[in-house]
Amino acid sequence: MKRMAKRRIVILFVAAIFVVGSYLFSPWSDLGDTAQPQTPKYIFIFLADGAGVAHLETTRMYNQVVHNEGLTTTDKIMKEGSVGLMTTHPADSLTTDSAAAATAMATGCKAKVGSIGSCANGTMPKTVLEVAKENGLRVGLVTNSTIYDASPAAFAGHVPDRKLYATIVDQYLKLEPDLLFGGGRDYFLPKNQAGSKRKDDNDLIAAFKKKGYAYAADKRELAAVKGPKVLGLFSLQEMSFELDRDKEKEPSVSEMTQAAIRILEEGNRRGFLVFIENENTDSGSHLTDVASVIHAYRDFDRAVALAYEFYRKHPRETLILVTSDHDTGGPGFTLALEEASGRQAKRMIATEKDLKKIHSIPISLKKAADILGRNPTSESIDQLMQNYFKGFTLAPDLKKMLLDHHIPGRNIYTDPIANCLGLMIANNTQMYWHSTGHTNQPVFVAALGVGADKFRGYQDNTDFGKHLMALVRDDNSGRLGTNPGKPSNL
């Protein structure tokens, strides 16, 4: 009997150690309540537009080699949270645009290319941001694109055509998000004002102010502005590439994120949902501009780091999502045969020197193309190479393309001169691009915090939207309230 009693005591002691240990090493152990919360109070949705897995890995390699640093996205969010892959196809094709992709992520329904907040069957369910606002959360949109561009618009607007910019801005005024940061002042100005693209006399900046919004037009004003509601328009159209940004006047994505957290958190007991985008990972990829993409992603990751700091203070109440809407360009360092003639095959091998060479590029290819103009000369091309691409060689065939103004038009998405310079960089660094447009590659989803496990595994962008909607609705259904439209068979 004594032996059995001792055995029971030992078993109970071991069980007690197991229970206490599980509590101590749980992420919730420091908060005095063992019940893990089911829904987040604070939601960060980070979207690096056009950034696939290759963009992330190239930036991680660059940070490691050039700066001896890691990335918050990989070293914190992915290692401490959940990781998934997300398919991005729309309802009507194999490859998406930002409008259809962001609509799926914001509503849970498949959309056609070019449509904003509109399902393939024509229904327009509320977005997750609209539902969050109805439930008492404060909400915001942050981007360095125009604030009415496809990705932010899909979280707060409903139009059949993404180019209905004035309508999107008018819908923002009606919805009244607590915070709007980005470029695109042109569609807020009345038609008679310089730079306006509106066709009416409506002054949307004045209209927002009338509804109680504070207004910021540059970095200095952003640092001083106070909420609770803020409109920040920092450029007439798109904001600058990180490489070209006037750091005294124009805020970066990370600086806008810092201000957004400050404003949304102040005096807020209900929580918030904020969408934060870096558009230049996409626009840089369309230009095949690896340097601009890396610098854009580095600043995007600094914004993620700010959210991670917030999460450390509120681990039981915060969800951080880091992802993209689609891949642009399909980039990657290559190991390939440059010449296969004869017995000796000459290989193209990317090394750390190539990353350091990319680091030496001081301007975006957009700015380089602007410097050359539409009619470059041999002298202006040589001067550009000498001033901004030291150590790079411009192959004779590429120079001839620039001089003859005969750059192959096939698969040239945005700027033929910039794309030609992108080929020059590729030839010098072994960093090649599959395309100047979007691809159908799946993108990563990194999630940390309350509800992060829902985003694990191989899922569709409609699943992303449904999981997010369920968390905001505080239920497990992910229901949309209206028929989301039949997704494609993919």
C-alpha positions as CSV (number, residue, x, y, z in Angstrom):
1,M,0.0,0.0,0.0
2,K,2.8,2.4,0.9
3,R,4.5,1.6,-2.4
4,M,1.3,2.3,-4.4
5,A,0.8,5.6,-2.5
6,K,4.4,6.7,-3.3
7,R,3.8,5.8,-6.9
8,R,0.7,7.9,-7.0
9,I,2.5,10.8,-5.4
10,V,5.3,10.6,-8.0
11,I,2.7,10.5,-10.9
12,L,0.9,13.5,-9.5
13,F,4.2,15.3,-9.0
14,V,5.3,14.7,-12.6
15,A,1.9,15.7,-13.9
16,A,2.1,18.9,-11.9
17,I,5.5,19.7,-13.4
18,F,4.1,19.1,-16.9
19,V,1.2,21.4,-16.3
20,V,3.3,24.2,-14.7
21,G,5.9,23.8,-17.4
22,S,3.4,24.1,-20.2
23,Y,2.1,27.2,-18.6
24,L,5.5,28.8,-18.1
25,F,6.6,28.2,-21.6
26,S,3.3,29.3,-23.2
27,P,3.2,32.6,-25.0
28,W,0.3,33.5,-22.7
29,S,2.0,32.6,-19.4
30,D,3.1,36.1,-18.4
31,L,-0.4,37.5,-18.4
32,G,-2.1,35.7,-15.6
33,D,-4.8,33.9,-17.6
34,T,-4.2,30.6,-19.2
35,A,-7.2,30.8,-21.5
36,Q,-5.9,31.6,-25.0
37,P,-8.0,34.3,-26.7
38,Q,-9.9,33.4,-29.8
39,T,-10.1,36.8,-31.6
40,P,-7.5,39.6,-31.9
41,K,-8.1,43.2,-30.7
42,Y,-5.4,44.6,-33.0
43,I,-4.9,43.4,-36.6
44,F,-2.1,44.4,-38.9
45,I,-2.3,43.4,-42.5
46,F,1.0,44.0,-44.3
47,L,1.0,43.6,-48.0
48,A,4.2,43.9,-50.1
49,D,2.6,44.3,-53.5
50,G,4.0,42.0,-56.2
51,A,6.5,40.4,-53.8
52,G,6.7,36.7,-54.1
53,V,9.0,34.3,-52.1
54,A,11.9,35.2,-54.4
55,H,11.6,38.9,-53.5
56,L,11.7,38.0,-49.8
57,E,14.7,35.7,-50.1
58,T,16.7,38.2,-52.2
59,T,16.1,40.9,-49.6
60,R,17.0,38.5,-46.8
61,M,20.3,37.5,-48.6
62,Y,21.0,41.2,-49.3
63,N,20.5,42.1,-45.6
64,Q,22.7,39.3,-44.4
65,V,25.6,39.9,-46.9
66,V,25.6,43.7,-47.1
67,H,24.4,44.8,-43.6
68,N,24.9,41.6,-41.5
69,E,21.3,41.8,-40.5
70,G,18.2,39.6,-40.6
71,L,14.6,40.4,-41.5
72,T,11.8,40.7,-39.0
73,T,9.5,38.9,-41.4
74,T,11.7,35.8,-41.6
75,D,13.5,35.9,-38.2
76,K,10.5,36.9,-36.0
77,I,7.2,36.5,-37.7
78,M,7.9,33.2,-39.5
79,K,10.0,31.6,-36.8
80,E,7.6,32.5,-34.0
81,G,4.3,32.2,-35.9
82,S,2.8,30.3,-38.8
83,V,3.8,30.1,-42.4
84,G,1.6,29.3,-45.4
85,L,1.5,29.5,-49.2
86,M,-1.4,31.3,-50.9
87,T,-2.7,30.9,-54.4
88,T,-3.7,34.1,-56.2
89,H,-5.6,33.4,-59.4
90,P,-8.8,35.4,-60.1
91,A,-12.1,34.2,-61.3
92,D,-11.5,34.8,-65.0
93,S,-7.8,34.0,-65.7
94,L,-4.8,32.1,-64.5
95,T,-2.9,35.3,-63.4
96,T,-4.3,38.0,-61.2
97,D,-4.1,41.8,-60.9
98,S,-4.0,43.6,-57.6
99,A,-7.7,44.5,-57.7
100,A,-9.0,40.9,-58.0
101,A,-6.4,39.6,-55.5
102,A,-7.0,42.2,-52.8
103,T,-10.8,41.8,-53.3
104,A,-10.4,38.1,-52.5
105,M,-8.3,38.8,-49.5
106,A,-10.7,41.5,-48.2
107,T,-14.0,39.7,-48.8
108,G,-13.3,36.0,-49.2
109,C,-14.8,35.9,-52.7
110,K,-13.2,35.4,-56.2
111,A,-13.3,38.5,-58.3
112,K,-12.6,39.3,-62.0
113,V,-9.5,41.1,-63.0
114,G,-9.9,44.9,-62.6
115,S,-12.9,44.8,-60.2
116,I,-12.7,46.3,-56.7
117,G,-14.8,44.9,-53.8
118,S,-17.0,43.1,-56.3
119,C,-17.4,39.3,-56.6
120,A,-17.4,37.5,-59.9
121,N,-21.2,37.1,-59.8
122,G,-21.7,40.9,-59.3
123,T,-22.5,40.9,-55.6
124,M,-20.6,43.3,-53.4
125,P,-20.2,41.9,-49.8
126,K,-18.8,44.1,-47.1
127,T,-15.0,44.0,-46.7
128,V,-13.2,43.0,-43.6
129,L,-12.3,46.6,-42.9
130,E,-16.0,47.7,-43.2
131,V,-17.1,44.9,-40.8
132,A,-14.3,45.8,-38.4
133,K,-15.5,49.4,-38.4
134,E,-19.1,48.3,-37.8
135,N,-17.9,46.3,-34.8
136,G,-16.3,49.3,-33.2
137,L,-12.7,48.9,-34.3
138,R,-10.8,51.8,-35.6
139,V,-9.5,51.3,-39.2
140,G,-6.9,52.6,-41.4
141,L,-5.2,52.4,-44.9
142,V,-1.5,53.1,-45.4
143,T,0.3,52.9,-48.7
144,N,3.1,54.6,-50.7
145,S,1.0,54.2,-53.9
146,T,-2.0,56.4,-54.4
147,I,-4.5,55.9,-51.6
148,Y,-7.1,55.0,-54.2
149,D,-4.9,52.3,-55.9
150,A,-6.3,48.8,-56.3
151,S,-5.0,47.1,-53.1
152,P,-6.1,49.7,-50.5
153,A,-9.3,50.4,-52.4
154,A,-10.3,46.7,-52.3
155,F,-10.4,46.8,-48.5
156,A,-12.7,49.9,-48.4
157,G,-14.4,50.4,-51.7
158,H,-16.7,48.8,-54.3
159,V,-16.4,49.6,-58.0
160,P,-16.6,47.5,-61.1
161,D,-13.5,49.1,-62.5
162,R,-10.4,49.8,-60.5
163,K,-9.8,53.0,-62.6
164,L,-12.9,54.7,-61.1
165,Y,-10.6,56.7,-58.8
166,A,-12.9,59.6,-58.1
167,T,-15.7,57.2,-57.1
168,I,-13.3,55.3,-54.8
169,V,-12.2,58.5,-53.0
170,D,-15.9,59.5,-52.7
171,Q,-16.6,56.2,-51.1
172,Y,-13.8,56.7,-48.6
173,L,-15.4,60.0,-47.6
174,K,-18.7,58.2,-47.0
175,L,-17.1,55.3,-45.1
176,E,-14.8,57.5,-42.9
177,P,-11.9,55.3,-42.1
178,D,-10.1,56.7,-39.1
179,L,-6.8,57.0,-41.0
180,L,-5.8,57.4,-44.7
181,F,-2.1,57.7,-45.6
182,G,-0.6,57.7,-49.1
183,G,-0.2,59.5,-52.3
184,G,-2.9,60.6,-54.8
185,R,-3.8,64.2,-53.9
186,D,-4.9,64.6,-57.5
187,Y,-8.3,63.0,-57.0
188,F,-8.9,65.0,-53.8
189,L,-8.6,68.4,-55.5
190,P,-11.4,70.3,-57.3
191,K,-11.0,70.4,-61.1
192,N,-10.0,74.0,-61.3
193,Q,-7.0,73.5,-59.0
194,A,-3.5,72.7,-60.4
195,G,-2.8,69.0,-60.5
196,S,-6.4,67.9,-60.2
197,K,-7.8,65.0,-62.1
198,R,-11.3,65.3,-60.9
199,K,-14.1,66.2,-63.3
200,D,-16.1,68.1,-60.7
201,D,-15.7,71.0,-58.3
202,N,-15.7,68.8,-55.2
203,D,-12.8,69.6,-52.8
204,L,-12.4,66.3,-51.0
205,I,-9.7,67.5,-48.6
206,A,-12.0,70.2,-47.4
207,A,-14.8,67.7,-47.2
208,F,-12.7,65.4,-45.0
209,K,-11.7,68.3,-42.8
210,K,-15.4,69.2,-42.4
211,K,-15.9,65.6,-41.1
212,G,-13.3,66.2,-38.4
213,Y,-10.2,65.0,-40.0
214,A,-6.8,66.5,-39.4
215,Y,-4.7,66.8,-42.5
216,A,-1.0,66.2,-43.2
217,A,0.8,66.9,-46.5
218,D,4.4,66.1,-45.6
219,K,6.7,64.3,-43.2
220,R,6.9,67.2,-40.7
221,E,3.1,67.6,-40.5
222,L,2.7,63.8,-40.1
223,A,5.0,63.8,-37.1
224,A,2.9,66.5,-35.4
225,V,-0.6,65.5,-36.5
226,K,-3.1,64.3,-33.9
227,G,-6.2,62.1,-34.3
228,P,-8.6,60.7,-33.8
229,K,-9.1,60.9,-37.6
230,V,-6.3,61.8,-40.0
231,L,-6.0,62.2,-43.8
232,G,-2.4,62.2,-45.0
233,L,-1.7,62.9,-48.7
234,F,2.0,63.1,-49.3
235,S,2.3,63.5,-53.1
236,L,0.2,64.4,-56.0
237,Q,0.3,60.9,-57.4
238,E,2.4,57.9,-56.4
239,M,5.0,58.4,-53.7
240,S,8.7,58.1,-54.5
241,F,10.8,55.0,-54.6
242,E,12.8,54.5,-51.4
243,L,16.0,55.1,-53.3
244,D,14.8,58.5,-54.6
245,R,12.7,59.7,-51.7
246,D,13.3,63.1,-50.2
247,K,13.9,62.0,-46.7
248,E,13.2,65.4,-45.3
249,K,9.8,65.9,-46.9
250,E,8.3,62.6,-47.8
251,P,7.6,59.9,-45.2
252,S,8.5,56.2,-45.8
253,V,6.1,53.3,-45.3
254,S,7.7,52.5,-42.0
255,E,7.4,56.2,-40.9
256,M,3.7,56.2,-41.9
257,T,3.3,53.0,-40.0
258,Q,4.8,54.5,-36.9
259,A,2.4,57.4,-37.1
260,A,-0.6,55.1,-37.8
261,I,0.1,53.0,-34.7
262,R,0.4,56.1,-32.6
263,I,-2.9,57.6,-33.9
264,L,-4.9,54.4,-33.9
265,E,-3.8,53.3,-30.4
266,E,-4.4,56.6,-28.7
267,G,-7.4,56.5,-26.4
268,N,-8.6,53.3,-28.1
269,R,-10.2,50.6,-26.0
270,R,-11.9,48.6,-28.7
271,G,-8.9,47.9,-31.0
272,F,-8.0,48.5,-34.6
273,L,-7.5,47.0,-38.0
274,V,-4.9,48.6,-40.3
275,F,-3.9,47.7,-43.8
276,I,-0.3,48.7,-44.7
277,E,1.1,48.3,-48.2
278,N,4.5,49.0,-49.9
279,E,3.6,49.3,-53.6
280,N,7.1,49.8,-54.8
281,T,7.9,46.1,-54.5
282,D,5.5,45.8,-57.4
283,S,6.3,48.9,-59.4
284,G,10.0,48.2,-59.0
285,S,9.5,44.7,-60.3
286,H,7.6,45.9,-63.3
287,L,10.7,47.9,-64.1
288,T,12.9,44.9,-63.4
289,D,14.7,47.1,-60.9
290,V,16.2,44.8,-58.3
291,A,17.8,47.6,-56.2
292,S,14.5,49.5,-55.8
293,V,12.7,46.3,-54.9
294,I,15.3,45.4,-52.2
295,H,15.2,48.9,-50.7
296,A,11.4,49.0,-50.8
297,Y,11.2,45.6,-49.0
298,R,13.8,46.7,-46.4
299,D,11.6,49.6,-45.4
300,F,8.5,47.4,-45.6
301,D,10.2,45.0,-43.1
302,R,11.0,48.0,-40.8
303,A,7.3,48.6,-40.8
304,V,6.7,45.0,-39.8
305,A,9.3,45.4,-37.0
306,L,7.2,48.2,-35.6
307,A,4.2,45.9,-35.5
308,Y,6.3,43.2,-33.9
309,E,7.3,45.6,-31.1
310,F,3.6,46.4,-30.6
311,Y,2.8,42.6,-30.5
312,R,5.4,42.1,-27.8
313,K,3.5,44.5,-25.6
314,H,0.1,43.0,-26.5
315,P,0.8,39.3,-27.3
316,R,-2.7,38.1,-26.4
317,E,-4.5,40.7,-28.4
318,T,-2.6,41.2,-31.6
319,L,-2.5,39.5,-35.0
320,I,0.2,40.3,-37.6
321,L,-0.2,39.1,-41.2
322,V,2.6,39.6,-43.7
323,T,1.9,38.6,-47.3
324,S,1.5,39.8,-50.9
325,D,-1.3,39.9,-53.4
326,H,0.7,38.3,-56.2
327,D,4.2,37.8,-57.6
328,T,5.6,40.2,-60.1
329,G,8.4,39.4,-62.4
330,G,9.4,36.0,-61.1
331,P,12.9,37.1,-60.2
332,G,15.9,35.1,-59.1
333,F,19.7,34.8,-59.0
334,T,20.6,32.2,-61.6
335,L,23.1,29.4,-62.0
336,A,23.1,28.7,-65.7
337,L,25.2,28.1,-68.8
338,E,26.3,31.3,-70.5
339,E,28.0,29.4,-73.3
340,A,27.7,25.7,-74.1
341,S,29.9,25.5,-77.2
342,G,33.0,23.3,-77.3
343,R,34.1,21.1,-74.4
344,Q,34.2,23.9,-71.8
345,A,30.9,25.2,-70.7
346,K,31.0,28.7,-69.3
347,R,28.7,29.1,-66.3
348,M,26.9,32.1,-64.9
349,I,27.1,31.9,-61.1
350,A,25.7,34.5,-58.7
351,T,27.8,35.2,-55.7
352,E,27.9,37.7,-52.8
353,K,29.7,40.1,-55.0
354,D,26.6,40.5,-57.1
355,L,24.6,41.6,-54.0
356,K,27.3,44.1,-53.2
357,K,27.2,45.3,-56.8
358,I,23.4,45.9,-56.5
359,H,24.1,47.8,-53.2
360,S,26.2,50.3,-55.2
361,I,23.2,51.4,-57.3
362,P,22.1,54.8,-55.9
363,I,18.9,55.6,-57.9
364,S,15.8,53.8,-59.2
365,L,15.6,52.8,-62.8
366,K,12.6,55.1,-63.1
367,K,14.8,58.0,-62.2
368,A,17.6,56.7,-64.5
369,A,15.1,56.5,-67.4
370,D,13.9,60.1,-66.6
371,I,17.6,61.3,-66.7
372,L,18.1,59.7,-70.2
373,G,14.8,60.9,-71.5
374,R,13.0,59.5,-74.5
375,N,15.8,60.3,-77.0
376,P,19.1,59.2,-75.3
377,T,22.4,59.8,-77.0
378,S,25.7,57.8,-76.8
379,E,27.1,60.6,-74.6
380,S,24.1,60.7,-72.2
381,I,24.1,56.9,-71.9
382,D,27.9,56.9,-71.1
383,Q,27.4,59.7,-68.6
384,L,24.5,57.8,-66.9
385,M,26.7,54.6,-66.6
386,Q,29.6,56.6,-65.2
387,N,27.5,58.5,-62.6
388,Y,25.2,55.8,-61.4
389,F,26.3,52.4,-62.5
390,K,30.0,52.3,-61.7
391,G,31.5,48.8,-62.3
392,F,28.6,47.9,-64.6
393,T,29.0,47.1,-68.3
394,L,26.3,48.0,-70.9
395,A,26.4,45.4,-73.6
396,P,26.6,46.7,-77.2
397,D,23.3,45.3,-78.2
398,L,21.5,46.9,-75.2
399,K,23.2,50.3,-76.0
400,K,22.1,50.0,-79.6
401,M,18.5,49.3,-78.5
402,L,18.6,52.6,-76.5
403,L,20.2,54.6,-79.3
404,D,17.9,53.2,-82.0
405,H,14.8,53.7,-79.8
406,H,14.0,50.2,-80.8
407,I,13.4,48.2,-77.7
408,P,11.4,45.0,-78.1
409,G,7.8,45.7,-77.1
410,R,6.8,42.2,-76.3
411,N,6.4,41.7,-72.6
412,I,7.5,45.2,-71.8
413,Y,5.1,46.3,-69.1
414,T,5.8,49.8,-68.1
415,D,9.0,51.6,-69.3
416,P,11.1,50.2,-72.2
417,I,14.2,52.2,-71.2
418,A,14.0,51.2,-67.6
419,N,13.5,47.6,-68.6
420,C,16.5,47.8,-70.9
421,L,18.6,49.1,-68.0
422,G,17.2,46.2,-66.0
423,L,18.6,43.8,-68.5
424,M,21.9,45.5,-68.1
425,I,21.8,45.0,-64.4
426,A,20.8,41.3,-64.9
427,N,23.8,40.8,-67.2
428,N,26.1,42.2,-64.6
429,T,24.7,40.5,-61.4
430,Q,23.0,37.2,-62.6
431,M,19.7,38.6,-61.2
432,Y,17.2,37.7,-63.9
433,W,13.5,38.2,-64.3
434,H,10.9,35.8,-65.8
435,S,8.7,38.7,-66.9
436,T,8.0,42.4,-66.5
437,G,4.4,41.5,-65.5
438,H,2.6,39.4,-62.9
439,T,3.0,35.7,-62.6
440,N,0.7,32.9,-61.2
441,Q,3.2,31.9,-58.5
442,P,1.8,31.4,-55.0
443,V,2.9,33.9,-52.4
444,F,3.8,33.4,-48.7
445,V,1.7,34.2,-45.7
446,A,3.4,34.8,-42.4
447,A,1.2,35.1,-39.4
448,L,1.9,35.8,-35.7
449,G,-0.4,36.2,-32.8
450,V,-4.0,35.5,-32.1
451,G,-5.5,33.4,-34.9
452,A,-2.2,32.9,-36.7
453,D,-2.7,29.1,-37.0
454,K,-5.6,29.7,-39.4
455,F,-3.2,30.9,-42.1
456,R,-0.9,27.9,-42.0
457,G,-0.6,25.6,-45.0
458,Y,-1.5,25.8,-48.7
459,Q,-4.6,27.9,-49.1
460,D,-6.3,30.2,-51.6
461,N,-6.6,34.0,-51.2
462,T,-10.3,33.5,-50.6
463,D,-9.4,31.4,-47.6
464,F,-7.3,34.3,-46.4
465,G,-10.3,36.6,-46.6
466,K,-12.7,34.1,-44.9
467,H,-10.3,33.5,-42.0
468,L,-9.8,37.2,-41.5
469,M,-13.5,37.8,-41.7
470,A,-14.2,35.1,-39.1
471,L,-11.7,36.7,-36.7
472,V,-13.2,40.1,-37.1
473,R,-16.8,38.8,-36.8
474,D,-15.7,36.8,-33.7
475,D,-17.0,33.6,-35.1
476,N,-15.8,30.5,-36.9
477,S,-17.9,30.7,-40.0
478,G,-16.1,33.2,-42.2
479,R,-19.6,33.9,-43.6
480,L,-19.8,36.9,-45.9
481,G,-23.5,37.8,-45.4
482,T,-24.1,37.6,-49.2
483,N,-23.3,35.0,-51.8
484,P,-19.5,35.4,-52.4
485,G,-19.7,34.1,-56.0
486,K,-18.6,30.8,-57.3
487,P,-14.8,30.5,-57.3
488,S,-12.9,29.1,-60.3
489,N,-12.3,25.4,-60.5
490,L,-8.6,26.0,-59.8
